Amino acid sequence: MTLLRRALLAAACALPTFACLQAQAADWPAAKPITYVVPFTAGGSTDIVGRTLAQKMSENLKQSVVIDNRPGQAGGIGAAYVAKAAPDGYTLFGGTISTHAINASLYKKLPYDPMKDFEPVSLVARLPNVLIVNAQLGVNSVPELIALLKKDESKRTFASSGAGTSTHLAGELFADQIGVKLTHVPYKGTPPAMTDVAAGLVPFMFDQVTAAMPLVQSGKLKLLAVTTSKRIALVPNLPTMIESGLPNFEMSSWQAVYVPKGTPRPIVNRLNAEIVSALKQPDVQAKLHDQLAMELVGSSPEELRDFMAREIPRWAELVKKSGATAD
């Protein structure tokens, strides 16, 4: 940045905020490193997506993109933090189905508004969940698990990566469809939840297939079914919940990127272009699609906003029906 441009920028920032942001947008991202907030613990799918995109953006923008993990409240803590951040393009958010759809109805007092407090950038990916059980539970199919839950009250608990996550709602939907009241045990992310299921402290959970594979291969966990309407290529022999006797059980999670409301449109457009481009790269596709079974999307900001407008009422209906709450 030349001395003249620095002087002009300083002058603009002495004016109202809008003028300052527009001036900063012209030089973005020259001023400082970009922070990409991941609202879950390291090692989960949201973290993996964030780190993959951050690496690509760092390379292409010639500016460091640093991951900041802020777990809690099904991603709500990280979302509330970003909602209050300066809309200057230096804070990104790895949003999910939890932060920008489910939480809106699951929490009575949410410290942010998913539609009003953010600028959508891009829908990144959709991903399936699977039903995972402790390998020593003594069941090999969904019908066998249902029979066990109806017979043994001590097994009627399930873990999740957090209250309000798709893995939580999958468990609530499961309870509703089999007619058995289950107790939800929320964790601050997938790794600690899965560790306790593998140890037998909680009998089962729903979560992403790739997160479970190392413990499946070591014999500590067992996969029973996938929650999508069709089987997935990563585990082609794994039946769907529908095939397993629950004809109305279909759901999947999703990942997206947002910035604080008021971020200048040129910055939003540049970020969108970088993300869409990154998702087309062979190494990114190999990692997220081939290894993690994600369906990569790369939408426009408008498409993501329209998608959220459909998702929020859809999940509100399920939350109301199941009686789930995080308060």
ROSE-207167 format. One record per residue (C-alpha): x, y, z. Coordinates in Angstrom, 1 decimal. Example, Ala and Ser with C-alpha at 12.3 -4.5 7.8 and 13.67 -1.06 7.14 Angstrom:
<atoms>
      c1      c2      c3
    12.3    -4.5     7.8
    13.7    -1.1     7.1
</atoms>
This chain:
<atoms>
      c1      c2      c3
     0.0     0.0     0.0
     1.5     3.4    -1.0
     1.8     6.3     1.4
    -0.9     8.1    -0.5
    -3.3     5.2    -0.3
    -2.6     4.9     3.4
    -3.4     8.5     3.9
    -6.6     8.2     2.0
    -7.6     5.2     4.0
    -6.9     6.9     7.2
    -9.0     9.9     6.1
   -11.9     7.6     5.1
   -11.8     5.9     8.5
   -12.2     9.2    10.2
   -15.6     9.3     8.5
   -18.6     7.1     9.2
   -18.0     3.3     9.4
   -19.5     2.6     6.0
   -17.0     4.8     4.3
   -14.2     3.3     6.3
   -15.2    -0.2     5.4
   -15.5     0.6     1.7
   -12.0     2.1     1.7
   -10.6    -0.9     3.5
   -12.3    -3.3     1.0
   -10.2    -1.9    -1.8
    -7.0    -3.1    -0.1
    -8.4    -6.3     1.5
    -6.7    -8.5     2.6
    -3.5    -6.5     3.0
    -3.9    -5.2     6.5
    -3.6    -8.3     8.7
    -4.2   -12.1     8.9
    -7.7   -13.4     8.5
    -9.3   -15.4    11.4
   -11.5   -18.3    10.4
   -13.7   -19.2    13.5
   -14.6   -22.9    13.8
   -17.4   -23.3    16.4
   -16.4   -26.8    17.4
   -13.4   -28.6    18.8
   -10.4   -29.5    16.6
   -10.7   -32.8    14.7
   -14.4   -32.7    13.8
   -15.8   -32.3    10.3
   -16.3   -28.5    10.7
   -12.7   -28.1    11.7
   -11.4   -30.2     8.9
   -13.4   -28.2     6.3
   -12.2   -24.9     7.9
    -8.5   -26.0     7.9
    -8.8   -27.2     4.3
   -10.3   -24.0     3.0
    -8.0   -21.8     5.2
    -4.9   -23.4     3.6
    -6.2   -22.7     0.1
    -7.3   -19.2     0.8
    -3.9   -18.5     2.5
    -2.1   -19.6    -0.7
    -4.4   -17.6    -3.1
    -4.9   -14.5    -1.1
    -1.2   -14.3    -0.1
    -2.4   -13.6     3.5
    -2.5   -16.0     6.5
    -5.9   -17.5     7.4
    -5.7   -18.7    11.0
    -8.2   -21.2    12.6
    -9.8   -20.1    15.9
   -11.7   -23.0    17.6
   -14.5   -21.6    19.8
   -16.7   -24.6    20.8
   -19.9   -24.7    22.8
   -23.7   -24.3    22.5
   -23.9   -26.3    19.3
   -21.6   -23.7    17.7
   -23.6   -20.9    19.2
   -20.6   -19.5    21.2
   -18.5   -19.1    18.0
   -21.5   -17.7    16.0
   -22.3   -15.1    18.7
   -18.6   -14.0    18.7
   -18.5   -13.6    14.9
   -21.9   -11.8    14.8
   -20.3    -9.1    16.9
   -17.0    -8.9    15.0
   -16.0    -6.0    12.8
   -17.5    -6.5     9.3
   -14.1    -5.9     7.6
   -13.4    -9.2     6.0
   -10.9   -10.3     8.6
   -13.3   -12.7    10.5
   -14.9   -15.7     8.7
   -17.2   -18.2    10.2
   -17.5   -21.9     9.6
   -21.3   -22.2     9.9
   -23.3   -25.4    10.1
   -26.8   -26.8    10.1
   -26.7   -26.3    13.9
   -25.5   -22.6    14.0
   -27.7   -21.4    11.1
   -30.8   -23.6    11.1
   -31.4   -25.8    14.2
   -30.3   -23.4    16.9
   -32.9   -20.9    15.9
   -35.7   -23.1    17.3
   -33.8   -25.2    19.8
   -32.7   -22.2    22.0
   -35.3   -19.8    23.5
   -32.7   -17.0    23.8
   -30.1   -17.3    21.0
   -27.4   -14.5    21.3
   -27.4   -14.0    17.5
   -29.8   -14.1    14.6
   -28.7   -16.5    11.8
   -30.4   -14.5     9.1
   -29.9   -10.9    10.2
   -26.4   -11.0    11.8
   -24.4   -12.6     9.0
   -23.6   -12.2     5.3
   -23.8   -15.6     3.6
   -20.7   -16.5     1.5
   -21.1   -20.0     0.2
   -22.7   -23.4     1.0
   -19.7   -25.6     1.1
   -20.9   -29.2     1.5
   -23.6   -31.6     2.6
   -22.6   -34.7     4.6
   -24.3   -37.8     5.8
   -24.5   -39.0     9.4
   -24.3   -42.7    10.5
   -25.7   -44.6    13.4
   -22.7   -45.7    15.5
   -22.7   -48.1    18.4
   -20.2   -49.4    20.9
   -18.9   -52.7    19.5
   -19.5   -54.6    22.7
   -23.2   -53.5    22.8
   -24.2   -56.9    21.3
   -26.2   -55.5    18.3
   -25.5   -55.8    14.6
   -28.4   -54.0    13.0
   -30.9   -51.2    13.6
   -33.7   -53.6    14.4
   -31.5   -55.3    17.0
   -30.6   -51.9    18.6
   -34.3   -51.0    18.7
   -35.2   -54.3    20.4
   -32.4   -53.7    23.0
   -33.6   -50.2    23.8
   -37.2   -51.4    24.3
   -36.0   -54.1    26.6
   -33.2   -52.5    28.6
   -33.7   -49.0    30.2
   -30.0   -48.7    31.1
   -29.1   -48.4    27.4
   -31.5   -45.5    26.6
   -28.9   -42.8    26.3
   -27.2   -41.4    23.2
   -24.3   -39.0    22.7
   -23.9   -36.1    20.3
   -21.3   -33.5    19.3
   -23.5   -30.9    21.1
   -27.0   -29.8    21.9
   -28.6   -28.5    18.7
   -26.4   -30.3    16.3
   -27.7   -32.5    13.5
   -26.4   -35.5    15.5
   -28.5   -34.4    18.4
   -31.6   -34.1    16.2
   -30.9   -37.4    14.6
   -31.1   -39.0    18.0
   -34.3   -37.2    18.8
   -35.8   -38.3    15.4
   -34.8   -41.8    16.1
   -36.4   -41.8    19.6
   -39.6   -40.4    18.1
   -39.8   -43.0    15.3
   -39.2   -46.0    17.5
   -41.4   -44.8    20.3
   -38.8   -45.0    23.1
   -37.8   -42.0    25.3
   -34.0   -41.5    25.1
   -31.7   -39.4    27.2
   -29.4   -37.0    25.3
   -25.8   -36.6    26.4
   -24.2   -33.6    24.7
   -20.5   -33.1    24.3
   -18.4   -30.2    23.0
   -17.6   -31.8    19.7
   -17.3   -35.1    18.0
   -14.0   -36.5    19.3
   -14.9   -36.5    23.0
   -18.4   -37.9    22.3
   -17.1   -40.7    20.1
   -14.3   -41.5    22.6
   -17.0   -42.1    25.3
   -19.1   -44.3    23.0
   -16.0   -46.3    22.1
   -15.3   -46.7    25.9
   -18.9   -47.9    26.5
   -19.9   -44.9    28.7
   -22.7   -44.1    26.2
   -24.2   -46.9    24.0
   -24.6   -45.1    20.7
   -24.6   -41.9    18.7
   -25.1   -40.4    15.3
   -22.2   -38.6    13.6
   -20.1   -38.4    10.4
   -18.9   -41.7     9.0
   -15.2   -40.7     8.6
   -14.9   -39.5    12.2
   -15.8   -43.0    13.3
   -13.8   -45.1    10.8
   -10.5   -45.3    12.8
   -12.4   -46.6    15.9
   -14.5   -48.9    13.6
   -11.3   -50.4    12.1
    -9.8   -50.9    15.6
   -12.9   -52.8    16.7
   -14.2   -50.4    19.2
   -17.2   -49.0    17.3
   -19.7   -50.5    14.8
   -21.7   -48.8    12.1
   -25.3   -49.8    11.7
   -26.8   -47.5     9.1
   -26.5   -44.2     7.2
   -29.1   -41.4     7.6
   -29.3   -40.3     3.9
   -31.9   -41.7     1.5
   -29.2   -43.6    -0.5
   -26.1   -45.6     0.5
   -22.8   -43.8     0.4
   -19.8   -44.9    -1.8
   -17.4   -44.8     1.2
   -19.2   -47.7     2.9
   -21.3   -49.2     0.1
   -22.5   -52.2     2.2
   -23.9   -50.0     5.0
   -27.7   -49.9     4.7
   -29.8   -46.7     5.1
   -32.1   -46.1     8.1
   -34.9   -46.4     5.6
   -33.7   -49.9     4.5
   -33.4   -50.8     8.2
   -37.1   -50.4     8.8
   -37.6   -46.6     9.4
   -39.2   -45.4     6.2
   -39.4   -41.7     7.3
   -35.8   -41.4     8.5
   -33.8   -39.2     6.2
   -31.5   -36.3     7.2
   -28.0   -34.9     6.4
   -25.8   -32.2     7.8
   -24.2   -29.2     6.0
   -21.3   -26.8     6.2
   -21.2   -23.1     5.0
   -19.1   -20.0     5.3
   -20.3   -16.6     6.6
   -19.0   -13.2     7.5
   -20.4   -10.5     9.9
   -23.4    -8.5     8.6
   -22.3    -5.4     6.8
   -19.1    -6.8     5.3
   -18.6    -5.0     2.0
   -20.0    -6.9    -1.0
   -16.6    -6.8    -2.9
   -15.1    -8.8    -0.1
   -18.0   -11.2     0.1
   -17.7   -11.8    -3.7
   -13.9   -12.4    -3.5
   -14.3   -14.9    -0.6
   -17.1   -16.7    -2.5
   -14.9   -16.9    -5.6
   -12.0   -18.3    -3.5
   -14.2   -20.9    -1.8
   -15.9   -22.0    -5.0
   -12.5   -22.3    -6.7
   -11.0   -24.2    -3.8
   -13.8   -26.8    -3.8
   -13.0   -27.6    -7.5
    -9.3   -28.4    -6.7
    -8.4   -32.1    -7.0
    -6.7   -32.3    -3.7
    -9.6   -30.7    -1.9
   -12.1   -33.0    -3.6
    -9.9   -36.0    -2.7
    -9.9   -35.0     1.0
   -13.4   -33.8     1.5
   -15.3   -35.9    -1.0
   -13.3   -39.1    -1.5
   -12.1   -39.5     2.1
   -14.8   -37.8     4.1
   -17.9   -38.6     1.9
   -18.9   -34.9     1.6
   -21.0   -33.7    -1.3
   -19.2   -30.5    -2.3
   -21.4   -27.6    -3.3
   -19.9   -24.1    -3.7
   -23.0   -21.9    -4.0
   -23.5   -18.2    -4.5
   -24.3   -16.0    -1.4
   -27.9   -15.7    -2.6
   -28.3   -19.5    -3.0
   -27.1   -20.0     0.6
   -29.5   -17.4     1.9
   -32.4   -19.0     0.1
   -31.3   -22.4     1.4
   -31.3   -21.2     5.0
   -34.8   -19.7     4.6
   -36.0   -23.2     3.8
   -33.9   -25.1     6.4
   -34.8   -23.0     9.5
   -38.6   -23.7     9.4
   -37.9   -27.3     8.4
   -35.8   -28.0    11.5
   -38.2   -25.9    13.7
   -40.9   -28.4    12.8
   -38.7   -31.4    13.8
   -37.7   -29.7    17.1
   -41.3   -29.0    17.9
   -42.4   -32.5    17.1
   -39.6   -34.1    19.1
   -39.8   -31.8    22.1
   -36.1   -31.3    22.0
   -34.6   -28.4    23.8
   -31.2   -27.1    24.8
   -32.3   -24.7    27.5
</atoms>
